[in-house]
Amino acid sequence: MSNTRQKICDAARSLFNEQGYNRVTIRMIATALNMSSGNLNYHFRKKEDILESLYFEMVEVFDSRVQQLDKQEISLGLMQAGIRSSMMRMIEYRFFWTDLYFLLKSNEKIGIHFEKVKTDRINGYELVFNSLIQKEILHISSFPREHQFLIEGMIDYSNTWLYASSLYKSTNSHIEIVDEASFRLLFKLYPYLTKMGKRHFKNLYPGFF
């Protein structure tokens, strides 16, 4: 991406985060950069093009992390680190997550890719769960779709935690928000852990026990 295009994306992301995607216009982005709307349109024909650029910029890191899972030593600690890192990046692009369902419906290209990302995330969780079962950290499922329901619940929380945080935790720092949200997400796994797994979990979050 050219330096000018990156500056446009950075300015747009800041405005989208502050005011919401729908309230920001091309003119507002151009003004923030001391640029004419015509000059900005040379790089991005419409606001939706900037949205797509920001979306794929954001998910590039997520995609890379999922693709590297099978090359790493799986543990609850790795899950915690990955969750925290993803949540911090989500805060950087919070406009997308606080208006998730509207943006998915209004942009077909993003909607299609997001569905693919969901499939990749499910596969990633299954890989992690299988590894934790082999290490006797996680119990095997007690009925056929138990882990599937758990995975779907964790993904649903991952998609919506920031919206809830922006409503109810706005006075907290980003680190405090992520500390609590990452605990809430990983805690969904806690009832399914073995005794050894629960010990490992408590070591990760000693302040919550």
N, C-alpha and C positions, 0 to 999 in steps of 0.2 A: 504494500500500500504506500502511495506517495505521502510525503510529509504533509502536504496540504490536506489531502483526504483524511489523514489521521487526525489532524488538528480539528477538522470539521466534526469527525466522529467523537472526539473527546469533548468538544464544546456541546454537541448535541446530547451526549450521555449525561453531562452535568445538568443541563436544562431539563431533560426528561426526568432525571432523578428528583430534581427540586420541584417541578411543576406538573409532572405527569405527561405522558406522551401526547395525549390529545390536545393539551393546551399550548403546546409548543409549535410554532410555525417556522417555515424556512427563513422568513424575514428575521425572526428572533435569533435564530442560530447565526445568521449572517451578521447581524448587529453585534452579537457577542464577540465576533471575530474581526470587527471593523472591516467587513467585506460586503460587497454588493450582492444582492440576491442573485443577480445574473451570473456573477463569478462563481457563487456556490453551486448554481444549477449546472455549471460546466462540469463539475465533479460528481454531483448527485442530481439527477433529473427531478426527483421528488423525495419527500420526507420518508416514504416507505423504503426507498433505496438505502437511506442512512440506517433505518431500523434493521434491515436485513444485514447490513455490514456489521452493525453492533452485535446482533444476535450470533452470527457465525464467529465473530471475534471472541465472544463470551464462551461459546460451547467448544471451541477448539481445545481449550484446556481440559474440559470435562471429557471430551472424546479421547484425548491422549491418555488420561488417567485410567479410563476403562480398558483401553487397549494394552496397557502395561500391567494389568492385574496378574496375568498368568506368568509374569516374569518376576514377581515379588513374593516375599515370604508373608503369607497371609496371617493376620493376627487381629485381635480386637484393637490393639494399638494402631495398626495400619488403618483400620476402619475409622477410628477416631480422628486420626490425622487427615485422612481424605475428606471426611465429613466437614471438619473445621475449615479446611482449605476451600472446599466448594462453597460453604456458606459465606466465607469472607468474600469470595469472588461474586457471589450472588448479590451481596450488599453493594458492590461496585456497580452492578447493573440492576439495581433494585426496581427501577421503573418497569422492567419487563415482568418481574415476578409479582408485583403488586397489581398489575393489570393483565395477568397471564391469559385468562380465557378469552378476553376481548381480542388480544393481539393474535392468539392462535386462530381464532375464527376469521379475523380480518385479513390475514396474510397467508395465502395458501402455501407458499414456498416454506415459510417457517413452520406452519402446521404439519406439513408432510415430514419435514426433518425432525420435528419434535417427537412425532410418533416413532420414528426410527430410533431416536435417542432413548425413548422409553424401553424399547425392545432390548437395546444394548445394555441399559441399566439393569433390566431384569436378568439378563444373561450374566452380567457381572456379579449381581447378588447371588445367583445360583452357584457360580464358581466359588465365591467366598464362603457360602454356607457349606458346600461340599468339603472344602478344605478344613473348615472349623469342626465339622463332624469327624473327619479323619483324625484330627488332633484332640478329639474328645473335649472340645470346648463347647460345642453345640450338640444338643440331643437330636437324634434322628426324628423325623416327623412322626406323629402318632396317628395321622390319617393322611391320605394321599395329597390333599391340596393345602395342608396346614402351612407349609413354608411359602407356598405361592401367595396365600392370603397375607401372610406376614410381610413379604416383599412388597406387595401392592400397597399395603398400609404404610410402609416406610417411604415408598416413593411418593405417595399422596402427601404425606407430611412434609417431605422434602420440597415439594412444589408449593406448599401453602404457608410454611412456617414464617416466612418473611412478611407476608401480608398481615398475619396476626401480630407479629412483633412490632410492625410499624404502627399498629393501632393501639397496642397496650403497653409497649415497652419503649416508647419514643424518648423517654428521659434517660435511658440507659446507654452506656457506651457500646460501640460495635462489639468489642471483646466480650462484654457482659452478656449481650444478646446471644452471641454465638456460643458462649460457654453453656448457657441454659438450653438453647435450641439443640445443640449437638448432643447434650445429655438426654433430652427428651426423645430425640430420634433414636439414639443407640439403646436407650432404655427399653424400647419396644422389643428388643432382642432378649432382655434380661430374663423373663420367665422361661425362655427356651434354652437357657444355658445350663451346663452341668455345674456341679459344685466347684470344680476347678475354674470353669468359665466365669462363674460369679465372683470368685476371688480376683481373677484378672480384671474383671469389670470394676470392682470396687477400688482396685489400685489405680485405675485410670481416673476415677472421679471420687477421690476420698472426701472432698468437701460436701458431697451430696448424701453421705451415709453417716 
